[in-house]
Amino acid sequence: MASIMDNINAGGTQGGPRILVYLLLDVSGSMCGPAIQAVNEGVEFIVCELKGVPEAIEMANVCIITFGSSAQVAIPLTPVPQLKAHALTCGGGTDMAAAIRELNKLLDRDFRPTFEGKARGDYKPTIFLLTDGEPNDLNSTVSESRNLQNRKKGQGIGTFVALGCGPSVNENNLRQIAPNVMLMPNMTPDNIKAFFRWVTASVVNASKTASQAAGGTGAAGGLQNAPPPIPEGSGGQPAFKFTF
């Protein structure tokens, strides 16, 4: 059996099961300044770090969707070896519904499900949503999120985590949008970058678990690995926390 490095040297194994990671990033006007700079540095960190992990090179793919007054695909679903960070700009409102709607369209196009009697398809997509405010239209956003979370059998999503940044985030709204909610009351650049470190560690963990399963050294039933520890941010305190 070819080793991971053999596969990398041969151009990767992206024809096999993939780990799909989607980042939905708020770039509305309230994110301008140090916050958007920290987000850009966080995206650069993800790209750089994943390229140093053989299992992520072998299996992980990343897509970034931004949303301000509209939604944009900043980085289409891309294998780690070809990932390149692009500077994100900010401005406008918070059309979160458009971002989730765009994600659903991309999943229809990009997600390779498993069919009975066929080779295993992609692992269920993992979604991270970062926002510092409320959506322009909560009802529309909740409706789009329900569509996302109720995709047809065999093409459903996996983990969906929303991070609310800053003191003005409405936790109750976020709970209607995503099944897993984290809060970052102190939205400093250090804390934002800590979130991207946590996302990176999550992708690395999933990549290693999936690689072990593919090699017969781990459970083949899915990616049930525990989330990585939450890193410290400003003042030596946890940068954010899960809410229950």
C-alpha angles and dihedrals in degrees: 000000000000116000123236091255091050089055092047092050089050092053102274134281100263090140088075130066111320135204107230118204123185124190117197106195128191109227097168122141093271089063093060119117124024092357097061090042089055091048090053091049089048092053090049089051092053092049094047097044097046091052088062095056114082094204092052090048088052099048117005127099124182133202127183123202119184127198132198119128085341138008123261133185099232093177120013118219102297134176112246096249090060097041117127126179117233123198110255121215128204139220144107133044133321110266096174092156091062091052093052091045090052090049091055090052092050092050090053088056104035109029113097107204126203115256123201112267092012134100115285114276129212124313114256109281120259117218130199119188121192122189139156098197149024123291118257090241115022096187093052091046093050090048092052091047091052089052089051095048093045100051114151120282114285093021100065127129127252124212117005115188127178121198116201112202127202135013096286097062114118107227093192091056092050090051089058090052105042133027092222120047131187127182132213105187093175103057101193124153089248092054093047091051089048088058090055090049088054092049090050092050089049092054092046091051092049092047093052093046092050092046091052091049091050090051093050094249098104142039113294095204098090145284103310095151117141117253116261120257115279108254125233119257132176117000095008092285126125107280092226140346141220116250123215 
